[in-house]
Structures are given as C-alpha cells and as structure tokens.
C-alpha cells in the first residue's frame, strides 16, 4: 500500500512539471529569458511528460487496488 501511495504522489508531481513545461513552451508561464519559453519543442515534451505522469499515477492506483 505504501508503494502505491508513493507512485501516486510521484505521478502527480511529474504531471505538474509536464504541465508547467507545456505552458512555458506556449509562452504562458515562466521568465522570457528561459530556453523553454516560446519553444515549440517544450510544448510536445510537456505533453509527453504529462502522459508519463498519468501512467505512473495509474500504476499507483493499480498497486493499491491489488492490495
């Protein structure tokens, strides 16, 4: 059960970082001096990181449900 909660927390954190990266790539959030700011690559990277966060989150729920 403890492992499942840990995975859920990690999944949420990873998803939040992905969302922040996505917003920086779209020039919505962050300092203009950042290499991520207004960079279309980071829009894609952010979405991919969000997907990884969702997968980790789902794994955490599966571990909890299994136990």
mmCIF file of the N, C-alpha and C atoms, coordinates in Angstrom:
data_MODEL
# 
_entry.id   MODEL 
# 
loop_
_atom_site.group_PDB 
_atom_site.id 
_atom_site.type_symbol 
_atom_site.label_atom_id 
_atom_site.label_alt_id 
_atom_site.label_comp_id 
_atom_site.label_asym_id 
_atom_site.label_entity_id 
_atom_site.label_seq_id 
_atom_site.pdbx_PDB_ins_code 
_atom_site.Cartn_x 
_atom_site.Cartn_y 
_atom_site.Cartn_z 
_atom_site.occupancy 
_atom_site.B_iso_or_equiv 
_atom_site.pdbx_formal_charge 
_atom_site.auth_seq_id 
_atom_site.auth_comp_id 
_atom_site.auth_asym_id 
_atom_site.auth_atom_id 
_atom_site.pdbx_PDB_model_num 
ATOM 1   N N  . UNK A 1 1  ? 0.825  -1.194 0.000   1.00 0.00 ? 1  UNK A N  1 
ATOM 2   C CA . UNK A 1 1  ? 0.000  0.000  0.000   1.00 0.00 ? 1  UNK A CA 1 
ATOM 3   C C  . UNK A 1 1  ? 0.865  1.252  0.000   1.00 0.00 ? 1  UNK A C  1 
ATOM 4   N N  . UNK A 1 2  ? 1.965  1.219  0.754   1.00 0.00 ? 2  UNK A N  1 
ATOM 5   C CA . UNK A 1 2  ? 2.831  2.392  0.816   1.00 0.00 ? 2  UNK A CA 1 
ATOM 6   C C  . UNK A 1 2  ? 3.438  2.693  -0.550  1.00 0.00 ? 2  UNK A C  1 
ATOM 7   N N  . UNK A 1 3  ? 3.800  1.648  -1.291  1.00 0.00 ? 3  UNK A N  1 
ATOM 8   C CA . UNK A 1 3  ? 4.364  1.834  -2.624  1.00 0.00 ? 3  UNK A CA 1 
ATOM 9   C C  . UNK A 1 3  ? 3.370  2.480  -3.577  1.00 0.00 ? 3  UNK A C  1 
ATOM 10  N N  . UNK A 1 4  ? 2.103  2.130  -3.436  1.00 0.00 ? 4  UNK A N  1 
ATOM 11  C CA . UNK A 1 4  ? 1.067  2.708  -4.288  1.00 0.00 ? 4  UNK A CA 1 
ATOM 12  C C  . UNK A 1 4  ? 0.887  4.193  -4.038  1.00 0.00 ? 4  UNK A C  1 
ATOM 13  N N  . UNK A 1 5  ? 0.885  4.572  -2.767  1.00 0.00 ? 5  UNK A N  1 
ATOM 14  C CA . UNK A 1 5  ? 0.755  5.994  -2.431  1.00 0.00 ? 5  UNK A CA 1 
ATOM 15  C C  . UNK A 1 5  ? 1.954  6.782  -2.943  1.00 0.00 ? 5  UNK A C  1 
ATOM 16  N N  . UNK A 1 6  ? 3.127  6.180  -2.839  1.00 0.00 ? 6  UNK A N  1 
ATOM 17  C CA . UNK A 1 6  ? 4.336  6.838  -3.336  1.00 0.00 ? 6  UNK A CA 1 
ATOM 18  C C  . UNK A 1 6  ? 4.248  7.047  -4.841  1.00 0.00 ? 6  UNK A C  1 
ATOM 19  N N  . UNK A 1 7  ? 3.795  6.034  -5.564  1.00 0.00 ? 7  UNK A N  1 
ATOM 20  C CA . UNK A 1 7  ? 3.649  6.163  -7.015  1.00 0.00 ? 7  UNK A CA 1 
ATOM 21  C C  . UNK A 1 7  ? 2.624  7.237  -7.383  1.00 0.00 ? 7  UNK A C  1 
ATOM 22  N N  . UNK A 1 8  ? 1.550  7.319  -6.626  1.00 0.00 ? 8  UNK A N  1 
ATOM 23  C CA . UNK A 1 8  ? 0.537  8.340  -6.894  1.00 0.00 ? 8  UNK A CA 1 
ATOM 24  C C  . UNK A 1 8  ? 1.121  9.736  -6.707  1.00 0.00 ? 8  UNK A C  1 
ATOM 25  N N  . UNK A 1 9  ? 1.851  9.933  -5.625  1.00 0.00 ? 9  UNK A N  1 
ATOM 26  C CA . UNK A 1 9  ? 2.468  11.239 -5.365  1.00 0.00 ? 9  UNK A CA 1 
ATOM 27  C C  . UNK A 1 9  ? 3.468  11.588 -6.463  1.00 0.00 ? 9  UNK A C  1 
ATOM 28  N N  . UNK A 1 10 ? 4.297  10.628 -6.841  1.00 0.00 ? 10 UNK A N  1 
ATOM 29  C CA . UNK A 1 10 ? 5.281  10.865 -7.903  1.00 0.00 ? 10 UNK A CA 1 
ATOM 30  C C  . UNK A 1 10 ? 4.576  11.169 -9.225  1.00 0.00 ? 10 UNK A C  1 
ATOM 31  N N  . UNK A 1 11 ? 3.524  10.439 -9.536  1.00 0.00 ? 11 UNK A N  1 
ATOM 32  C CA . UNK A 1 11 ? 2.774  10.672 -10.767 1.00 0.00 ? 11 UNK A CA 1 
ATOM 33  C C  . UNK A 1 11 ? 2.173  12.069 -10.828 1.00 0.00 ? 11 UNK A C  1 
ATOM 34  N N  . UNK A 1 12 ? 1.637  12.529 -9.705  1.00 0.00 ? 12 UNK A N  1 
ATOM 35  C CA . UNK A 1 12 ? 1.067  13.879 -9.652  1.00 0.00 ? 12 UNK A CA 1 
ATOM 36  C C  . UNK A 1 12 ? 2.161  14.926 -9.852  1.00 0.00 ? 12 UNK A C  1 
ATOM 37  N N  . UNK A 1 13 ? 3.288  14.746 -9.182  1.00 0.00 ? 13 UNK A N  1 
ATOM 38  C CA . UNK A 1 13 ? 4.396  15.703 -9.310  1.00 0.00 ? 13 UNK A CA 1 
ATOM 39  C C  . UNK A 1 13 ? 4.914  15.743 -10.747 1.00 0.00 ? 13 UNK A C  1 
ATOM 40  N N  . UNK A 1 14 ? 5.107  14.582 -11.345 1.00 0.00 ? 14 UNK A N  1 
ATOM 41  C CA . UNK A 1 14 ? 5.583  14.524 -12.736 1.00 0.00 ? 14 UNK A CA 1 
ATOM 42  C C  . UNK A 1 14 ? 4.572  15.204 -13.665 1.00 0.00 ? 14 UNK A C  1 
ATOM 43  N N  . UNK A 1 15 ? 3.291  14.959 -13.449 1.00 0.00 ? 15 UNK A N  1 
ATOM 44  C CA . UNK A 1 15 ? 2.255  15.591 -14.264 1.00 0.00 ? 15 UNK A CA 1 
ATOM 45  C C  . UNK A 1 15 ? 2.250  17.106 -14.134 1.00 0.00 ? 15 UNK A C  1 
ATOM 46  N N  . UNK A 1 16 ? 2.444  17.598 -12.918 1.00 0.00 ? 16 UNK A N  1 
ATOM 47  C CA . UNK A 1 16 ? 2.502  19.048 -12.701 1.00 0.00 ? 16 UNK A CA 1 
ATOM 48  C C  . UNK A 1 16 ? 3.695  19.654 -13.428 1.00 0.00 ? 16 UNK A C  1 
ATOM 49  N N  . UNK A 1 17 ? 4.851  19.001 -13.336 1.00 0.00 ? 17 UNK A N  1 
ATOM 50  C CA . UNK A 1 17 ? 6.026  19.500 -14.056 1.00 0.00 ? 17 UNK A CA 1 
ATOM 51  C C  . UNK A 1 17 ? 5.776  19.506 -15.566 1.00 0.00 ? 17 UNK A C  1 
ATOM 52  N N  . UNK A 1 18 ? 5.154  18.468 -16.078 1.00 0.00 ? 18 UNK A N  1 
ATOM 53  C CA . UNK A 1 18 ? 4.836  18.425 -17.502 1.00 0.00 ? 18 UNK A CA 1 
ATOM 54  C C  . UNK A 1 18 ? 3.915  19.563 -17.916 1.00 0.00 ? 18 UNK A C  1 
ATOM 55  N N  . UNK A 1 19 ? 2.940  19.865 -17.059 1.00 0.00 ? 19 UNK A N  1 
ATOM 56  C CA . UNK A 1 19 ? 2.014  20.967 -17.341 1.00 0.00 ? 19 UNK A CA 1 
ATOM 57  C C  . UNK A 1 19 ? 2.751  22.301 -17.353 1.00 0.00 ? 19 UNK A C  1 
ATOM 58  N N  . UNK A 1 20 ? 3.654  22.490 -16.400 1.00 0.00 ? 20 UNK A N  1 
ATOM 59  C CA . UNK A 1 20 ? 4.451  23.720 -16.351 1.00 0.00 ? 20 UNK A CA 1 
ATOM 60  C C  . UNK A 1 20 ? 5.322  23.844 -17.598 1.00 0.00 ? 20 UNK A C  1 
ATOM 61  N N  . UNK A 1 21 ? 5.980  22.755 -17.992 1.00 0.00 ? 21 UNK A N  1 
ATOM 62  C CA . UNK A 1 21 ? 6.822  22.785 -19.193 1.00 0.00 ? 21 UNK A CA 1 
ATOM 63  C C  . UNK A 1 21 ? 5.987  23.111 -20.434 1.00 0.00 ? 21 UNK A C  1 
ATOM 64  N N  . UNK A 1 22 ? 4.795  22.537 -20.500 1.00 0.00 ? 22 UNK A N  1 
ATOM 65  C CA . UNK A 1 22 ? 3.898  22.795 -21.624 1.00 0.00 ? 22 UNK A CA 1 
ATOM 66  C C  . UNK A 1 22 ? 3.535  24.281 -21.689 1.00 0.00 ? 22 UNK A C  1 
ATOM 67  N N  . UNK A 1 23 ? 3.199  24.862 -20.552 1.00 0.00 ? 23 UNK A N  1 
ATOM 68  C CA . UNK A 1 23 ? 2.843  26.283 -20.520 1.00 0.00 ? 23 UNK A CA 1 
ATOM 69  C C  . UNK A 1 23 ? 4.028  27.176 -20.865 1.00 0.00 ? 23 UNK A C  1 
ATOM 70  N N  . UNK A 1 24 ? 5.221  26.796 -20.438 1.00 0.00 ? 24 UNK A N  1 
ATOM 71  C CA . UNK A 1 24 ? 6.405  27.572 -20.798 1.00 0.00 ? 24 UNK A CA 1 
ATOM 72  C C  . UNK A 1 24 ? 6.650  27.515 -22.302 1.00 0.00 ? 24 UNK A C  1 
ATOM 73  N N  . UNK A 1 25 ? 6.452  26.378 -22.894 1.00 0.00 ? 25 UNK A N  1 
ATOM 74  C CA . UNK A 1 25 ? 6.623  26.251 -24.336 1.00 0.00 ? 25 UNK A CA 1 
ATOM 75  C C  . UNK A 1 25 ? 5.632  27.096 -25.119 1.00 0.00 ? 25 UNK A C  1 
ATOM 76  N N  . UNK A 1 26 ? 4.452  27.330 -24.527 1.00 0.00 ? 26 UNK A N  1 
ATOM 77  C CA . UNK A 1 26 ? 3.427  28.145 -25.174 1.00 0.00 ? 26 UNK A CA 1 
ATOM 78  C C  . UNK A 1 26 ? 3.554  29.626 -24.832 1.00 0.00 ? 26 UNK A C  1 
ATOM 79  N N  . UNK A 1 27 ? 4.570  30.027 -24.109 1.00 0.00 ? 27 UNK A N  1 
ATOM 80  C CA . UNK A 1 27 ? 4.805  31.425 -23.713 1.00 0.00 ? 27 UNK A CA 1 
ATOM 81  C C  . UNK A 1 27 ? 3.743  31.944 -22.747 1.00 0.00 ? 27 UNK A C  1 
ATOM 82  N N  . UNK A 1 28 ? 3.171  31.066 -21.942 1.00 0.00 ? 28 UNK A N  1 
ATOM 83  C CA . UNK A 1 28 ? 2.148  31.475 -20.985 1.00 0.00 ? 28 UNK A CA 1 
ATOM 84  C C  . UNK A 1 28 ? 2.743  31.667 -19.594 1.00 0.00 ? 28 UNK A C  1 
ATOM 85  N N  . UNK A 1 29 ? 3.742  30.879 -19.263 1.00 0.00 ? 29 UNK A N  1 
ATOM 86  C CA . UNK A 1 29 ? 4.296  30.860 -17.916 1.00 0.00 ? 29 UNK A CA 1 
ATOM 87  C C  . UNK A 1 29 ? 5.812  30.887 -17.984 1.00 0.00 ? 29 UNK A C  1 
ATOM 88  N N  . UNK A 1 30 ? 6.410  31.536 -17.023 1.00 0.00 ? 30 UNK A N  1 
ATOM 89  C CA . UNK A 1 30 ? 7.864  31.491 -16.916 1.00 0.00 ? 30 UNK A CA 1 
ATOM 90  C C  . UNK A 1 30 ? 8.549  32.754 -17.402 1.00 0.00 ? 30 UNK A C  1 
ATOM 91  N N  . UNK A 1 31 ? 9.812  32.866 -17.069 1.00 0.00 ? 31 UNK A N  1 
ATOM 92  C CA . UNK A 1 31 ? 10.566 34.048 -17.487 1.00 0.00 ? 31 UNK A CA 1 
ATOM 93  C C  . UNK A 1 31 ? 10.885 33.997 -18.989 1.00 0.00 ? 31 UNK A C  1 
ATOM 94  N N  . UNK A 1 32 ? 10.881 35.146 -19.611 1.00 0.00 ? 32 UNK A N  1 
ATOM 95  C CA . UNK A 1 32 ? 11.169 35.213 -21.044 1.00 0.00 ? 32 UNK A CA 1 
ATOM 96  C C  . UNK A 1 32 ? 12.608 34.838 -21.367 1.00 0.00 ? 32 UNK A C  1 
ATOM 97  N N  . UNK A 1 33 ? 13.478 34.860 -20.367 1.00 0.00 ? 33 UNK A N  1 
ATOM 98  C CA . UNK A 1 33 ? 14.882 34.515 -20.599 1.00 0.00 ? 33 UNK A CA 1 
ATOM 99  C C  . UNK A 1 33 ? 15.125 33.001 -20.598 1.00 0.00 ? 33 UNK A C  1 
ATOM 100 N N  . UNK A 1 34 ? 14.100 32.223 -20.272 1.00 0.00 ? 34 UNK A N  1 
ATOM 101 C CA . UNK A 1 34 ? 14.243 30.766 -20.208 1.00 0.00 ? 34 UNK A CA 1 
ATOM 102 C C  . UNK A 1 34 ? 14.375 30.166 -21.605 1.00 0.00 ? 34 UNK A C  1 
ATOM 103 N N  . UNK A 1 35 ? 15.197 29.125 -21.720 1.00 0.00 ? 35 UNK A N  1 
ATOM 104 C CA . UNK A 1 35 ? 15.343 28.443 -23.006 1.00 0.00 ? 35 UNK A CA 1 
ATOM 105 C C  . UNK A 1 35 ? 14.077 27.692 -23.400 1.00 0.00 ? 35 UNK A C  1 
ATOM 106 N N  . UNK A 1 36 ? 13.181 27.444 -22.437 1.00 0.00 ? 36 UNK A N  1 
ATOM 107 C CA . UNK A 1 36 ? 11.929 26.751 -22.731 1.00 0.00 ? 36 UNK A CA 1 
ATOM 108 C C  . UNK A 1 36 ? 10.857 27.707 -23.249 1.00 0.00 ? 36 UNK A C  1 
ATOM 109 N N  . UNK A 1 37 ? 10.989 28.977 -22.916 1.00 0.00 ? 37 UNK A N  1 
ATOM 110 C CA . UNK A 1 37 ? 9.950  29.962 -23.212 1.00 0.00 ? 37 UNK A CA 1 
ATOM 111 C C  . UNK A 1 37 ? 9.772  30.114 -24.719 1.00 0.00 ? 37 UNK A C  1 
ATOM 112 N N  . UNK A 1 38 ? 8.555  29.970 -25.176 1.00 0.00 ? 38 UNK A N  1 
ATOM 113 C CA . UNK A 1 38 ? 8.196  30.127 -26.580 1.00 0.00 ? 38 UNK A CA 1 
ATOM 114 C C  . UNK A 1 38 ? 8.959  29.152 -27.483 1.00 0.00 ? 38 UNK A C  1 
ATOM 115 N N  . UNK A 1 39 ? 9.182  27.946 -26.970 1.00 0.00 ? 39 UNK A N  1 
ATOM 116 C CA . UNK A 1 39 ? 9.891  26.917 -27.727 1.00 0.00 ? 39 UNK A CA 1 
ATOM 117 C C  . UNK A 1 39 ? 8.908  25.772 -27.998 1.00 0.00 ? 39 UNK A C  1 
ATOM 118 N N  . UNK A 1 40 ? 8.521  25.567 -29.250 1.00 0.00 ? 40 UNK A N  1 
ATOM 119 C CA . UNK A 1 40 ? 7.521  24.540 -29.568 1.00 0.00 ? 40 UNK A CA 1 
ATOM 120 C C  . UNK A 1 40 ? 7.920  23.127 -29.151 1.00 0.00 ? 40 UNK A C  1 
ATOM 121 N N  . UNK A 1 41 ? 9.220  22.864 -29.065 1.00 0.00 ? 41 UNK A N  1 
ATOM 122 C CA . UNK A 1 41 ? 9.647  21.534 -28.618 1.00 0.00 ? 41 UNK A CA 1 
ATOM 123 C C  . UNK A 1 41 ? 9.137  21.242 -27.215 1.00 0.00 ? 41 UNK A C  1 
ATOM 124 N N  . UNK A 1 42 ? 9.126  22.261 -26.352 1.00 0.00 ? 42 UNK A N  1 
ATOM 125 C CA . UNK A 1 42 ? 8.714  22.051 -24.967 1.00 0.00 ? 42 UNK A CA 1 
ATOM 126 C C  . UNK A 1 42 ? 7.212  21.881 -24.819 1.00 0.00 ? 42 UNK A C  1 
ATOM 127 N N  . UNK A 1 43 ? 6.451  22.309 -25.820 1.00 0.00 ? 43 UNK A N  1 
ATOM 128 C CA . UNK A 1 43 ? 5.019  22.007 -25.811 1.00 0.00 ? 43 UNK A CA 1 
ATOM 129 C C  . UNK A 1 43 ? 4.839  20.492 -25.914 1.00 0.00 ? 43 UNK A C  1 
ATOM 130 N N  . UNK A 1 44 ? 5.559  19.887 -26.845 1.00 0.00 ? 44 UNK A N  1 
ATOM 131 C CA . UNK A 1 44 ? 5.493  18.433 -27.039 1.00 0.00 ? 44 UNK A CA 1 
ATOM 132 C C  . UNK A 1 44 ? 6.084  17.685 -25.851 1.00 0.00 ? 44 UNK A C  1 
ATOM 133 N N  . UNK A 1 45 ? 7.232  18.144 -25.368 1.00 0.00 ? 45 UNK A N  1 
ATOM 134 C CA . UNK A 1 45 ? 7.856  17.489 -24.212 1.00 0.00 ? 45 UNK A CA 1 
ATOM 135 C C  . UNK A 1 45 ? 6.920  17.526 -23.005 1.00 0.00 ? 45 UNK A C  1 
ATOM 136 N N  . UNK A 1 46 ? 6.266  18.668 -22.801 1.00 0.00 ? 46 UNK A N  1 
ATOM 137 C CA . UNK A 1 46 ? 5.342  18.788 -21.676 1.00 0.00 ? 46 UNK A CA 1 
ATOM 138 C C  . UNK A 1 46 ? 4.205  17.787 -21.756 1.00 0.00 ? 46 UNK A C  1 
ATOM 139 N N  . UNK A 1 47 ? 3.637  17.637 -22.946 1.00 0.00 ? 47 UNK A N  1 
ATOM 140 C CA . UNK A 1 47 ? 2.548  16.668 -23.126 1.00 0.00 ? 47 UNK A CA 1 
ATOM 141 C C  . UNK A 1 47 ? 3.046  15.251 -22.865 1.00 0.00 ? 47 UNK A C  1 
ATOM 142 N N  . UNK A 1 48 ? 4.230  14.934 -23.365 1.00 0.00 ? 48 UNK A N  1 
ATOM 143 C CA . UNK A 1 48 ? 4.788  13.599 -23.141 1.00 0.00 ? 48 UNK A CA 1 
ATOM 144 C C  . UNK A 1 48 ? 5.036  13.347 -21.655 1.00 0.00 ? 48 UNK A C  1 
ATOM 145 N N  . UNK A 1 49 ? 5.522  14.352 -20.949 1.00 0.00 ? 49 UNK A N  1 
ATOM 146 C CA . UNK A 1 49 ? 5.775  14.210 -19.512 1.00 0.00 ? 49 UNK A CA 1 
ATOM 147 C C  . UNK A 1 49 ? 4.461  14.044 -18.758 1.00 0.00 ? 49 UNK A C  1 
ATOM 148 N N  . UNK A 1 50 ? 3.423  14.763 -19.170 1.00 0.00 ? 50 UNK A N  1 
ATOM 149 C CA . UNK A 1 50 ? 2.105  14.595 -18.548 1.00 0.00 ? 50 UNK A CA 1 
ATOM 150 C C  . UNK A 1 50 ? 1.617  13.156 -18.726 1.00 0.00 ? 50 UNK A C  1 
ATOM 151 N N  . UNK A 1 51 ? 1.790  12.605 -19.909 1.00 0.00 ? 51 UNK A N  1 
ATOM 152 C CA . UNK A 1 51 ? 1.370  11.219 -20.174 1.00 0.00 ? 51 UNK A CA 1 
ATOM 153 C C  . UNK A 1 51 ? 2.131  10.245 -19.281 1.00 0.00 ? 51 UNK A C  1 
ATOM 154 N N  . UNK A 1 52 ? 3.426  10.463 -19.116 1.00 0.00 ? 52 UNK A N  1 
ATOM 155 C CA . UNK A 1 52 ? 4.220  9.611  -18.217 1.00 0.00 ? 52 UNK A CA 1 
ATOM 156 C C  . UNK A 1 52 ? 3.696  9.731  -16.785 1.00 0.00 ? 52 UNK A C  1 
ATOM 157 N N  . UNK A 1 53 ? 3.362  10.950 -16.362 1.00 0.00 ? 53 UNK A N  1 
ATOM 158 C CA . UNK A 1 53 ? 2.800  11.147 -15.030 1.00 0.00 ? 53 UNK A CA 1 
ATOM 159 C C  . UNK A 1 53 ? 1.490  10.398 -14.845 1.00 0.00 ? 53 UNK A C  1 
ATOM 160 N N  . UNK A 1 54 ? 0.648  10.407 -15.865 1.00 0.00 ? 54 UNK A N  1 
ATOM 161 C CA . UNK A 1 54 ? -0.625 9.681  -15.798 1.00 0.00 ? 54 UNK A CA 1 
ATOM 162 C C  . UNK A 1 54 ? -0.381 8.175  -15.706 1.00 0.00 ? 54 UNK A C  1 
ATOM 163 N N  . UNK A 1 55 ? 0.597  7.678  -16.443 1.00 0.00 ? 55 UNK A N  1 
ATOM 164 C CA . UNK A 1 55 ? 0.921  6.245  -16.385 1.00 0.00 ? 55 UNK A CA 1 
ATOM 165 C C  . UNK A 1 55 ? 1.410  5.861  -14.990 1.00 0.00 ? 55 UNK A C  1 
ATOM 166 N N  . UNK A 1 56 ? 2.277  6.682  -14.410 1.00 0.00 ? 56 UNK A N  1 
ATOM 167 C CA . UNK A 1 56 ? 2.771  6.413  -13.049 1.00 0.00 ? 56 UNK A CA 1 
ATOM 168 C C  . UNK A 1 56 ? 1.615  6.466  -12.056 1.00 0.00 ? 56 UNK A C  1 
ATOM 169 N N  . UNK A 1 57 ? 0.736  7.450  -12.219 1.00 0.00 ? 57 UNK A N  1 
ATOM 170 C CA . UNK A 1 57 ? -0.433 7.584  -11.352 1.00 0.00 ? 57 UNK A CA 1 
ATOM 171 C C  . UNK A 1 57 ? -1.322 6.347  -11.448 1.00 0.00 ? 57 UNK A C  1 
ATOM 172 N N  . UNK A 1 58 ? -1.567 5.873  -12.661 1.00 0.00 ? 58 UNK A N  1 
ATOM 173 C CA . UNK A 1 58 ? -2.386 4.673  -12.855 1.00 0.00 ? 58 UNK A CA 1 
ATOM 174 C C  . UNK A 1 58 ? -1.728 3.450  -12.226 1.00 0.00 ? 58 UNK A C  1 
ATOM 175 N N  . UNK A 1 59 ? -0.409 3.360  -12.347 1.00 0.00 ? 59 UNK A N  1 
ATOM 176 C CA . UNK A 1 59 ? 0.302  2.241  -11.720 1.00 0.00 ? 59 UNK A CA 1 
ATOM 177 C C  . UNK A 1 59 ? 0.127  2.281  -10.207 1.00 0.00 ? 59 UNK A C  1 
ATOM 178 N N  . UNK A 1 60 ? 0.159  3.459  -9.634  1.00 0.00 ? 60 UNK A N  1 
ATOM 179 C CA . UNK A 1 60 ? -0.051 3.595  -8.192  1.00 0.00 ? 60 UNK A CA 1 
ATOM 180 C C  . UNK A 1 60 ? -1.436 3.132  -7.776  1.00 0.00 ? 60 UNK A C  1 
ATOM 181 N N  . UNK A 1 61 ? -2.449 3.510  -8.557  1.00 0.00 ? 61 UNK A N  1 
ATOM 182 C CA . UNK A 1 61 ? -3.808 3.062  -8.246  1.00 0.00 ? 61 UNK A CA 1 
ATOM 183 C C  . UNK A 1 61 ? -3.946 1.552  -8.394  1.00 0.00 ? 61 UNK A C  1 
ATOM 184 N N  . UNK A 1 62 ? -3.277 0.983  -9.385  1.00 0.00 ? 62 UNK A N  1 
ATOM 185 C CA . UNK A 1 62 ? -3.328 -0.474 -9.559  1.00 0.00 ? 62 UNK A CA 1 
ATOM 186 C C  . UNK A 1 62 ? -2.669 -1.204 -8.393  1.00 0.00 ? 62 UNK A C  1 
ATOM 187 N N  . UNK A 1 63 ? -1.562 -0.671 -7.898  1.00 0.00 ? 63 UNK A N  1 
ATOM 188 C CA . UNK A 1 63 ? -0.885 -1.290 -6.750  1.00 0.00 ? 63 UNK A CA 1 
ATOM 189 C C  . UNK A 1 63 ? -1.793 -1.247 -5.531  1.00 0.00 ? 63 UNK A C  1 
ATOM 190 N N  . UNK A 1 64 ? -2.458 -0.120 -5.315  1.00 0.00 ? 64 UNK A N  1 
ATOM 191 C CA . UNK A 1 64 ? -3.365 -0.006 -4.166  1.00 0.00 ? 64 UNK A CA 1 
ATOM 192 C C  . UNK A 1 64 ? -4.555 -0.955 -4.331  1.00 0.00 ? 64 UNK A C  1 
ATOM 193 N N  . UNK A 1 65 ? -5.111 -1.007 -5.534  1.00 0.00 ? 65 UNK A N  1 
ATOM 194 C CA . UNK A 1 65 ? -6.264 -1.876 -5.771  1.00 0.00 ? 65 UNK A CA 1 
ATOM 195 C C  . UNK A 1 65 ? -5.896 -3.348 -5.617  1.00 0.00 ? 65 UNK A C  1 
ATOM 196 N N  . UNK A 1 66 ? -4.681 -3.710 -6.041  1.00 0.00 ? 66 UNK A N  1 
ATOM 197 C CA . UNK A 1 66 ? -4.226 -5.098 -5.946  1.00 0.00 ? 66 UNK A CA 1 
ATOM 198 C C  . UNK A 1 66 ? -4.103 -5.537 -4.485  1.00 0.00 ? 66 UNK A C  1 
ATOM 199 N N  . UNK A 1 67 ? -3.680 -4.625 -3.640  1.00 0.00 ? 67 UNK A N  1 
ATOM 200 C CA . UNK A 1 67 ? -3.521 -4.960 -2.214  1.00 0.00 ? 67 UNK A CA 1 
ATOM 201 C C  . UNK A 1 67 ? -4.830 -4.731 -1.548  1.00 0.00 ? 67 UNK A C  1 
# 
